[in-house]
Amino acid sequence: MRSFISRMFEKYIKMEKNQGIMSVSIKDVDENAFRNLKAEAVRVGMRLGEAATEAFRMWVASKRQARVRDRDRMLRAARDMDQLRAGEGEEWSGVEEIRRWRDKRKR
């Protein structure tokens, strides 16, 4: 089942710009999803536009987060590079490191 937000982006969107705030008309929104969003916004004291903006931002952030293939590996590599740049451990050359990586790929 597709998410509420993805359904919202699939169809026609009419936008009018007004001082950083946009009026948006969205067609083909799932009725239950819209009612749930509206009810939750009322429950926490938000305007519907604020809740929709938060939902849009969360959807975009989740898609961007999914692009990171292996987050733990990326973080380990960043820590290792920071240590090497700080001079901890053996003398290090970025050029030599890249050459070693290229040689490993060729094998």
A tleap script that builds the chain and sets N, CA, C and O, in Angstrom:
source leaprc.protein.ff14SB
mol = sequence {
  NMET ARG SER PHE ILE SER ARG MET PHE GLU
  LYS TYR ILE LYS MET GLU LYS ASN GLN GLY
  ILE MET SER VAL SER ILE LYS ASP VAL ASP
  GLU ASN ALA PHE ARG ASN LEU LYS ALA GLU
  ALA VAL ARG VAL GLY MET ARG LEU GLY GLU
  ALA ALA THR GLU ALA PHE ARG MET TRP VAL
  ALA SER LYS ARG GLN ALA ARG VAL ARG ASP
  ARG ASP ARG MET LEU ARG ALA ALA ARG ASP
  MET ASP GLN LEU ARG ALA GLY GLU GLY GLU
  GLU TRP SER GLY VAL GLU GLU ILE ARG ARG
  TRP ARG ASP LYS ARG LYS CARG
}
set mol.1.N position { 0.832 -1.185 0.000 }
set mol.1.CA position { 0.000 0.000 0.000 }
set mol.1.C position { 0.873 1.243 0.000 }
set mol.1.O position { 1.795 1.366 0.806 }
set mol.2.N position { 0.578 2.159 -0.905 }
set mol.2.CA position { 1.362 3.395 -0.998 }
set mol.2.C position { 1.026 4.320 0.168 }
set mol.2.O position { -0.092 4.315 0.683 }
set mol.3.N position { 2.012 5.109 0.569 }
set mol.3.CA position { 1.806 6.010 1.696 }
set mol.3.C position { 0.985 7.236 1.288 }
set mol.3.O position { 0.885 7.578 0.110 }
set mol.4.N position { 0.416 7.868 2.275 }
set mol.4.CA position { -0.385 9.078 2.079 }
set mol.4.C position { 0.405 10.139 1.314 }
set mol.4.O position { -0.092 10.724 0.352 }
set mol.5.N position { 1.627 10.374 1.749 }
set mol.5.CA position { 2.429 11.432 1.144 }
set mol.5.C position { 2.772 11.103 -0.306 }
set mol.5.O position { 2.699 11.978 -1.169 }
set mol.6.N position { 3.147 9.845 -0.588 }
set mol.6.CA position { 3.496 9.513 -1.965 }
set mol.6.C position { 2.291 9.658 -2.885 }
set mol.6.O position { 2.438 10.059 -4.040 }
set mol.7.N position { 1.101 9.336 -2.383 }
set mol.7.CA position { -0.114 9.518 -3.186 }
set mol.7.C position { -0.341 10.995 -3.471 }
set mol.7.O position { -0.804 11.369 -4.549 }
set mol.8.N position { -0.012 11.822 -2.498 }
set mol.8.CA position { -0.230 13.255 -2.662 }
set mol.8.C position { 0.647 13.823 -3.774 }
set mol.8.O position { 0.218 14.716 -4.505 }
set mol.9.N position { 1.863 13.317 -3.907 }
set mol.9.CA position { 2.784 13.832 -4.912 }
set mol.9.C position { 2.511 13.274 -6.294 }
set mol.9.O position { 2.963 13.853 -7.281 }
set mol.10.N position { 1.795 12.181 -6.399 }
set mol.10.CA position { 1.583 11.536 -7.690 }
set mol.10.C position { 0.652 12.316 -8.606 }
set mol.10.O position { 0.779 12.230 -9.828 }
set mol.11.N position { -0.240 13.042 -8.065 }
set mol.11.CA position { -1.267 13.706 -8.865 }
set mol.11.C position { -0.998 15.201 -9.013 }
set mol.11.O position { -0.014 15.737 -8.505 }
set mol.12.N position { -1.882 15.826 -9.705 }
set mol.12.CA position { -1.789 17.253 -10.001 }
set mol.12.C position { -1.685 18.098 -8.739 }
set mol.12.O position { -2.451 17.926 -7.791 }
set mol.13.N position { -0.717 19.019 -8.747 }
set mol.13.CA position { -0.556 19.935 -7.617 }
set mol.13.C position { -0.597 21.367 -8.161 }
set mol.13.O position { 0.189 21.736 -9.033 }
set mol.14.N position { -1.509 22.149 -7.639 }
set mol.14.CA position { -1.627 23.552 -8.019 }
set mol.14.C position { -1.058 24.388 -6.882 }
set mol.14.O position { -1.480 24.254 -5.733 }
set mol.15.N position { -0.103 25.246 -7.202 }
set mol.15.CA position { 0.553 26.015 -6.155 }
set mol.15.C position { 0.515 27.512 -6.453 }
set mol.15.O position { 0.701 27.934 -7.594 }
set mol.16.N position { 0.281 28.279 -5.446 }
set mol.16.CA position { 0.333 29.733 -5.534 }
set mol.16.C position { 1.274 30.213 -4.432 }
set mol.16.O position { 1.084 29.894 -3.258 }
set mol.17.N position { 2.280 30.976 -4.819 }
set mol.17.CA position { 3.266 31.428 -3.841 }
set mol.17.C position { 2.777 32.682 -3.127 }
set mol.17.O position { 2.239 33.590 -3.760 }
set mol.18.N position { 2.962 32.734 -1.807 }
set mol.18.CA position { 2.525 33.862 -1.013 }
set mol.18.C position { 3.452 34.016 0.193 }
set mol.18.O position { 3.208 33.403 1.233 }
set mol.19.N position { 4.519 34.829 0.074 }
set mol.19.CA position { 5.452 35.114 1.160 }
set mol.19.C position { 6.013 33.853 1.815 }
set mol.19.O position { 5.988 33.740 3.041 }
set mol.20.N position { 6.507 32.924 1.043 }
set mol.20.CA position { 7.092 31.710 1.586 }
set mol.20.C position { 6.076 30.655 1.968 }
set mol.20.O position { 6.449 29.519 2.260 }
set mol.21.N position { 4.813 31.000 1.972 }
set mol.21.CA position { 3.738 30.058 2.253 }
set mol.21.C position { 3.032 29.800 0.940 }
set mol.21.O position { 2.819 30.720 0.150 }
set mol.22.N position { 2.670 28.552 0.706 }
set mol.22.CA position { 2.007 28.204 -0.543 }
set mol.22.C position { 0.613 27.677 -0.260 }
set mol.22.O position { 0.385 26.965 0.718 }
set mol.23.N position { -0.316 28.040 -1.133 }
set mol.23.CA position { -1.637 27.432 -1.107 }
set mol.23.C position { -1.573 26.269 -2.084 }
set mol.23.O position { -1.203 26.455 -3.243 }
set mol.24.N position { -1.923 25.089 -1.637 }
set mol.24.CA position { -1.768 23.893 -2.462 }
set mol.24.C position { -3.109 23.172 -2.566 }
set mol.24.O position { -3.781 22.942 -1.561 }
set mol.25.N position { -3.484 22.822 -3.784 }
set mol.25.CA position { -4.659 21.973 -4.010 }
set mol.25.C position { -4.149 20.637 -4.502 }
set mol.25.O position { -3.423 20.578 -5.494 }
set mol.26.N position { -4.515 19.567 -3.826 }
set mol.26.CA position { -4.007 18.237 -4.177 }
set mol.26.C position { -5.191 17.327 -4.473 }
set mol.26.O position { -6.113 17.208 -3.666 }
set mol.27.N position { -5.157 16.691 -5.630 }
set mol.27.CA position { -6.236 15.778 -6.014 }
set mol.27.C position { -5.885 14.350 -5.632 }
set mol.27.O position { -4.719 14.008 -5.433 }
set mol.28.N position { -6.919 13.526 -5.533 }
set mol.28.CA position { -6.783 12.082 -5.320 }
set mol.28.C position { -6.051 11.713 -4.030 }
set mol.28.O position { -5.221 10.804 -4.023 }
set mol.29.N position { -6.352 12.404 -2.961 }
set mol.29.CA position { -5.789 12.090 -1.648 }
set mol.29.C position { -6.692 11.052 -0.983 }
set mol.29.O position { -7.916 11.182 -1.012 }
set mol.30.N position { -6.096 10.035 -0.392 }
set mol.30.CA position { -6.856 9.016 0.315 }
set mol.30.C position { -7.645 9.676 1.449 }
set mol.30.O position { -7.070 10.373 2.285 }
set mol.31.N position { -8.952 9.456 1.473 }
set mol.31.CA position { -9.828 10.128 2.435 }
set mol.31.C position { -9.467 9.794 3.882 }
set mol.31.O position { -9.400 10.688 4.725 }
set mol.32.N position { -9.236 8.522 4.169 }
set mol.32.CA position { -8.895 8.130 5.544 }
set mol.32.C position { -7.560 8.719 5.985 }
set mol.32.O position { -7.416 9.158 7.126 }
set mol.33.N position { -6.591 8.726 5.084 }
set mol.33.CA position { -5.288 9.295 5.424 }
set mol.33.C position { -5.423 10.785 5.731 }
set mol.33.O position { -4.828 11.285 6.685 }
set mol.34.N position { -6.209 11.486 4.918 }
set mol.34.CA position { -6.413 12.919 5.149 }
set mol.34.C position { -7.119 13.167 6.482 }
set mol.34.O position { -6.726 14.047 7.248 }
set mol.35.N position { -8.160 12.384 6.749 }
set mol.35.CA position { -8.889 12.553 8.015 }
set mol.35.C position { -7.993 12.272 9.214 }
set mol.35.O position { -8.066 12.969 10.226 }
set mol.36.N position { -7.153 11.256 9.100 }
set mol.36.CA position { -6.221 10.936 10.196 }
set mol.36.C position { -5.226 12.074 10.418 }
set mol.36.O position { -4.935 12.442 11.556 }
set mol.37.N position { -4.710 12.626 9.323 }
set mol.37.CA position { -3.776 13.750 9.434 }
set mol.37.C position { -4.459 14.936 10.106 }
set mol.37.O position { -3.900 15.557 11.010 }
set mol.38.N position { -5.669 15.240 9.658 }
set mol.38.CA position { -6.414 16.368 10.212 }
set mol.38.C position { -6.723 16.149 11.698 }
set mol.38.O position { -6.556 17.062 12.506 }
set mol.39.N position { -7.170 14.950 12.054 }
set mol.39.CA position { -7.499 14.650 13.448 }
set mol.39.C position { -6.270 14.750 14.337 }
set mol.39.O position { -6.343 15.285 15.443 }
set mol.40.N position { -5.151 14.241 13.863 }
set mol.40.CA position { -3.919 14.296 14.665 }
set mol.40.C position { -3.448 15.734 14.826 }
set mol.40.O position { -2.966 16.120 15.891 }
set mol.41.N position { -3.587 16.526 13.768 }
set mol.41.CA position { -3.204 17.940 13.848 }
set mol.41.C position { -4.042 18.656 14.900 }
set mol.41.O position { -3.509 19.423 15.702 }
set mol.42.N position { -5.339 18.411 14.902 }
set mol.42.CA position { -6.224 19.031 15.892 }
set mol.42.C position { -5.846 18.564 17.296 }
set mol.42.O position { -5.818 19.359 18.235 }
set mol.43.N position { -5.557 17.276 17.430 }
set mol.43.CA position { -5.226 16.715 18.741 }
set mol.43.C position { -3.997 17.369 19.354 }
set mol.43.O position { -3.952 17.589 20.564 }
set mol.44.N position { -3.004 17.681 18.532 }
set mol.44.CA position { -1.773 18.285 19.064 }
set mol.44.C position { -1.767 19.809 18.949 }
set mol.44.O position { -0.779 20.458 19.295 }
set mol.45.N position { -2.875 20.379 18.462 }
set mol.45.CA position { -2.978 21.834 18.408 }
set mol.45.C position { -2.268 22.490 17.243 }
set mol.45.O position { -1.831 23.635 17.351 }
set mol.46.N position { -2.148 21.786 16.136 }
set mol.46.CA position { -1.506 22.344 14.949 }
set mol.46.C position { -2.559 22.689 13.907 }
set mol.46.O position { -3.644 22.109 13.880 }
set mol.47.N position { -2.223 23.629 13.063 }
set mol.47.CA position { -3.066 23.884 11.897 }
set mol.47.C position { -2.782 22.789 10.881 }
set mol.47.O position { -1.702 22.197 10.885 }
set mol.48.N position { -3.735 22.522 10.021 }
set mol.48.CA position { -3.588 21.458 9.035 }
set mol.48.C position { -2.389 21.703 8.115 }
set mol.48.O position { -1.668 20.769 7.765 }
set mol.49.N position { -2.185 22.953 7.731 }
set mol.49.CA position { -1.045 23.285 6.871 }
set mol.49.C position { 0.292 22.970 7.533 }
set mol.49.O position { 1.217 22.481 6.885 }
set mol.50.N position { 0.382 23.255 8.827 }
set mol.50.CA position { 1.612 22.949 9.562 }
set mol.50.C position { 1.851 21.440 9.618 }
set mol.50.O position { 2.976 20.971 9.446 }
set mol.51.N position { 0.777 20.691 9.860 }
set mol.51.CA position { 0.912 19.233 9.921 }
set mol.51.C position { 1.310 18.673 8.563 }
set mol.51.O position { 2.150 17.777 8.484 }
set mol.52.N position { 0.711 19.196 7.489 }
set mol.52.CA position { 1.054 18.728 6.147 }
set mol.52.C position { 2.505 19.077 5.814 }
set mol.52.O position { 3.215 18.270 5.215 }
set mol.53.N position { 2.943 20.265 6.197 }
set mol.53.CA position { 4.332 20.662 5.961 }
set mol.53.C position { 5.289 19.716 6.678 }
set mol.53.O position { 6.294 19.288 6.111 }
set mol.54.N position { 4.966 19.394 7.933 }
set mol.54.CA position { 5.799 18.453 8.684 }
set mol.54.C position { 5.814 17.082 8.016 }
set mol.54.O position { 6.859 16.436 7.934 }
set mol.55.N position { 4.644 16.640 7.538 }
set mol.55.CA position { 4.566 15.342 6.846 }
set mol.55.C position { 5.402 15.356 5.568 }
set mol.55.O position { 6.090 14.380 5.270 }
set mol.56.N position { 5.350 16.454 4.807 }
set mol.56.CA position { 6.155 16.563 3.589 }
set mol.56.C position { 7.636 16.475 3.927 }
set mol.56.O position { 8.383 15.746 3.275 }
set mol.57.N position { 8.059 17.215 4.943 }
set mol.57.CA position { 9.478 17.220 5.338 }
set mol.57.C position { 9.935 15.840 5.808 }
set mol.57.O position { 11.032 15.393 5.474 }
set mol.58.N position { 9.089 15.176 6.580 }
set mol.58.CA position { 9.450 13.842 7.066 }
set mol.58.C position { 9.564 12.856 5.911 }
set mol.58.O position { 10.463 12.014 5.900 }
set mol.59.N position { 8.665 12.953 4.944 }
set mol.59.CA position { 8.702 12.052 3.792 }
set mol.59.C position { 9.987 12.257 2.997 }
set mol.59.O position { 10.650 11.289 2.624 }
set mol.60.N position { 10.340 13.523 2.735 }
set mol.60.CA position { 11.558 13.826 1.983 }
set mol.60.C position { 12.784 13.342 2.760 }
set mol.60.O position { 13.688 12.746 2.174 }
set mol.61.N position { 12.825 13.591 4.071 }
set mol.61.CA position { 13.960 13.155 4.890 }
set mol.61.C position { 14.100 11.638 4.880 }
set mol.61.O position { 15.216 11.120 4.834 }
set mol.62.N position { 12.986 10.926 4.924 }
set mol.62.CA position { 13.063 9.459 4.914 }
set mol.62.C position { 13.598 8.945 3.589 }
set mol.62.O position { 14.327 7.954 3.560 }
set mol.63.N position { 13.247 9.606 2.491 }
set mol.63.CA position { 13.758 9.197 1.178 }
set mol.63.C position { 15.241 9.487 1.066 }
set mol.63.O position { 15.992 8.691 0.502 }
set mol.64.N position { 15.666 10.618 1.597 }
set mol.64.CA position { 17.094 10.946 1.559 }
set mol.64.C position { 17.892 9.977 2.428 }
set mol.64.O position { 18.980 9.545 2.048 }
set mol.65.N position { 17.351 9.641 3.585 }
set mol.65.CA position { 18.017 8.709 4.491 }
set mol.65.C position { 18.178 7.346 3.836 }
set mol.65.O position { 19.192 6.678 4.037 }
set mol.66.N position { 17.198 6.932 3.064 }
set mol.66.CA position { 17.240 5.619 2.407 }
set mol.66.C position { 18.341 5.549 1.362 }
set mol.66.O position { 18.781 4.459 0.994 }
set mol.67.N position { 18.789 6.700 0.884 }
set mol.67.CA position { 19.850 6.697 -0.131 }
set mol.67.C position { 21.204 6.273 0.429 }
set mol.67.O position { 22.070 5.822 -0.322 }
set mol.68.N position { 21.391 6.410 1.724 }
set mol.68.CA position { 22.651 5.999 2.334 }
set mol.68.C position { 22.644 4.476 2.401 }
set mol.68.O position { 21.855 3.889 3.141 }
set mol.69.N position { 23.509 3.844 1.641 }
set mol.69.CA position { 23.496 2.383 1.515 }
set mol.69.C position { 23.869 1.679 2.813 }
set mol.69.O position { 23.134 0.826 3.311 }
set mol.70.N position { 24.997 2.045 3.337 }
set mol.70.CA position { 25.480 1.384 4.546 }
set mol.70.C position { 25.970 2.452 5.506 }
set mol.70.O position { 27.149 2.806 5.514 }
set mol.71.N position { 25.063 2.956 6.304 }
set mol.71.CA position { 25.366 4.085 7.185 }
set mol.71.C position { 26.491 3.777 8.166 }
set mol.71.O position { 27.367 4.615 8.379 }
set mol.72.N position { 26.481 2.592 8.763 }
set mol.72.CA position { 27.524 2.242 9.729 }
set mol.72.C position { 28.895 2.212 9.068 }
set mol.72.O position { 29.872 2.706 9.633 }
set mol.73.N position { 28.968 1.642 7.891 }
set mol.73.CA position { 30.242 1.583 7.169 }
set mol.73.C position { 30.726 2.994 6.836 }
set mol.73.O position { 31.913 3.296 6.961 }
set mol.74.N position { 29.805 3.848 6.417 }
set mol.74.CA position { 30.158 5.224 6.090 }
set mol.74.C position { 30.690 5.951 7.321 }
set mol.74.O position { 31.683 6.672 7.232 }
set mol.75.N position { 30.043 5.768 8.464 }
set mol.75.CA position { 30.490 6.433 9.688 }
set mol.75.C position { 31.855 5.929 10.143 }
set mol.75.O position { 32.686 6.715 10.597 }
set mol.76.N position { 32.094 4.607 10.022 }
set mol.76.CA position { 33.414 4.059 10.377 }
set mol.76.C position { 34.500 4.652 9.478 }
set mol.76.O position { 35.576 5.021 9.947 }
set mol.77.N position { 34.204 4.736 8.195 }
set mol.77.CA position { 35.181 5.292 7.253 }
set mol.77.C position { 35.470 6.761 7.577 }
set mol.77.O position { 36.619 7.196 7.505 }
set mol.78.N position { 34.446 7.517 7.930 }
set mol.78.CA position { 34.648 8.931 8.277 }
set mol.78.C position { 35.507 9.070 9.527 }
set mol.78.O position { 36.381 9.934 9.590 }
set mol.79.N position { 35.258 8.217 10.522 }
set mol.79.CA position { 36.082 8.256 11.747 }
set mol.79.C position { 37.528 7.894 11.436 }
set mol.79.O position { 38.452 8.541 11.930 }
set mol.80.N position { 37.728 6.862 10.617 }
set mol.80.CA position { 39.085 6.461 10.251 }
set mol.80.C position { 39.815 7.586 9.526 }
set mol.80.O position { 40.989 7.848 9.790 }
set mol.81.N position { 39.115 8.244 8.616 }
set mol.81.CA position { 39.748 9.336 7.869 }
set mol.81.C position { 40.078 10.507 8.791 }
set mol.81.O position { 41.124 11.138 8.639 }
set mol.82.N position { 39.208 10.800 9.733 }
set mol.82.CA position { 39.481 11.876 10.682 }
set mol.82.C position { 40.722 11.567 11.517 }
set mol.82.O position { 41.543 12.451 11.762 }
set mol.83.N position { 40.860 10.324 11.951 }
set mol.83.CA position { 42.042 9.930 12.724 }
set mol.83.C position { 43.308 10.056 11.886 }
set mol.83.O position { 44.329 10.544 12.371 }
set mol.84.N position { 43.247 9.619 10.636 }
set mol.84.CA position { 44.414 9.712 9.761 }
set mol.84.C position { 44.799 11.168 9.504 }
set mol.84.O position { 45.979 11.518 9.514 }
set mol.85.N position { 43.814 11.994 9.278 }
set mol.85.CA position { 44.093 13.413 9.031 }
set mol.85.C position { 44.654 14.103 10.262 }
set mol.85.O position { 45.446 15.038 10.144 }
set mol.86.N position { 44.253 13.651 11.434 }
set mol.86.CA position { 44.735 14.248 12.674 }
set mol.86.C position { 46.160 13.811 12.999 }
set mol.86.O position { 46.769 14.328 13.935 }
set mol.87.N position { 46.690 12.871 12.239 }
set mol.87.CA position { 48.057 12.433 12.448 }
set mol.87.C position { 48.193 11.317 13.458 }
set mol.87.O position { 49.305 10.987 13.872 }
set mol.88.N position { 47.079 10.731 13.862 }
set mol.88.CA position { 47.148 9.617 14.800 }
set mol.88.C position { 47.577 8.369 14.042 }
set mol.88.O position { 47.050 8.069 12.971 }
set mol.89.N position { 48.507 7.669 14.587 }
set mol.89.CA position { 48.953 6.446 13.929 }
set mol.89.C position { 50.070 6.732 12.951 }
set mol.89.O position { 50.809 7.703 13.108 }
set mol.90.N position { 50.192 5.891 11.948 }
set mol.90.CA position { 51.286 6.003 10.979 }
set mol.90.C position { 51.115 7.206 10.064 }
set mol.90.O position { 50.032 7.782 9.961 }
set mol.91.N position { 52.218 7.574 9.396 }
set mol.91.CA position { 52.157 8.659 8.426 }
set mol.91.C position { 51.261 8.232 7.277 }
set mol.91.O position { 51.324 7.085 6.834 }
set mol.92.N position { 50.437 9.131 6.795 }
set mol.92.CA position { 49.413 8.765 5.829 }
set mol.92.C position { 49.388 9.737 4.670 }
set mol.92.O position { 49.577 10.940 4.848 }
set mol.93.N position { 49.152 9.206 3.479 }
set mol.93.CA position { 49.028 10.027 2.281 }
set mol.93.C position { 47.713 9.663 1.590 }
set mol.93.O position { 47.479 8.499 1.264 }
set mol.94.N position { 46.870 10.646 1.372 }
set mol.94.CA position { 45.603 10.415 0.686 }
set mol.94.C position { 45.805 9.866 -0.711 }
set mol.94.O position { 45.048 9.004 -1.157 }
set mol.95.N position { 46.820 10.358 -1.407 }
set mol.95.CA position { 47.116 9.895 -2.762 }
set mol.95.C position { 47.486 8.416 -2.743 }
set mol.95.O position { 47.002 7.642 -3.568 }
set mol.96.N position { 48.334 8.028 -1.811 }
set mol.96.CA position { 48.742 6.628 -1.714 }
set mol.96.C position { 47.565 5.732 -1.344 }
set mol.96.O position { 47.452 4.609 -1.836 }
set mol.97.N position { 46.698 6.228 -0.485 }
set mol.97.CA position { 45.521 5.448 -0.088 }
set mol.97.C position { 44.609 5.193 -1.283 }
set mol.97.O position { 44.119 4.079 -1.467 }
set mol.98.N position { 44.385 6.207 -2.082 }
set mol.98.CA position { 43.543 6.044 -3.281 }
set mol.98.C position { 44.180 5.055 -4.243 }
set mol.98.O position { 43.487 4.231 -4.840 }
set mol.99.N position { 45.494 5.133 -4.395 }
set mol.99.CA position { 46.186 4.175 -5.278 }
set mol.99.C position { 46.008 2.740 -4.776 }
set mol.99.O position { 45.803 1.827 -5.576 }
set mol.100.N position { 46.084 2.535 -3.457 }
set mol.100.CA position { 45.868 1.194 -2.897 }
set mol.100.C position { 44.450 0.705 -3.186 }
set mol.100.O position { 44.248 -0.459 -3.531 }
set mol.101.N position { 43.461 1.604 -3.043 }
set mol.101.CA position { 42.062 1.227 -3.328 }
set mol.101.C position { 41.903 0.834 -4.792 }
set mol.101.O position { 41.221 -0.143 -5.103 }
set mol.102.N position { 42.525 1.583 -5.684 }
set mol.102.CA position { 42.440 1.269 -7.121 }
set mol.102.C position { 43.072 -0.085 -7.423 }
set mol.102.O position { 42.556 -0.878 -8.211 }
set mol.103.N position { 44.211 -0.322 -6.766 }
set mol.103.CA position { 44.885 -1.612 -6.996 }
set mol.103.C position { 44.026 -2.765 -6.509 }
set mol.103.O position { 43.971 -3.803 -7.167 }
set mol.104.N position { 43.366 -2.616 -5.392 }
set mol.104.CA position { 42.482 -3.678 -4.865 }
set mol.104.C position { 41.327 -3.943 -5.822 }
set mol.104.O position { 40.925 -5.094 -5.994 }
set mol.105.N position { 40.793 -2.916 -6.440 }
set mol.105.CA position { 39.675 -3.089 -7.375 }
set mol.105.C position { 40.102 -3.864 -8.621 }
set mol.105.O position { 39.334 -4.662 -9.161 }
set mol.106.N position { 41.305 -3.626 -9.060 }
set mol.106.CA position { 41.802 -4.267 -10.289 }
set mol.106.C position { 41.962 -5.761 -10.112 }
set mol.106.O position { 41.903 -6.506 -11.091 }
set mol.107.N position { 42.161 -6.216 -8.892 }
set mol.107.CA position { 42.396 -7.635 -8.648 }
set mol.107.C position { 41.154 -8.438 -8.750 }
set mol.107.O position { 41.189 -9.655 -8.570 }
savepdb mol mol.pdb
quit
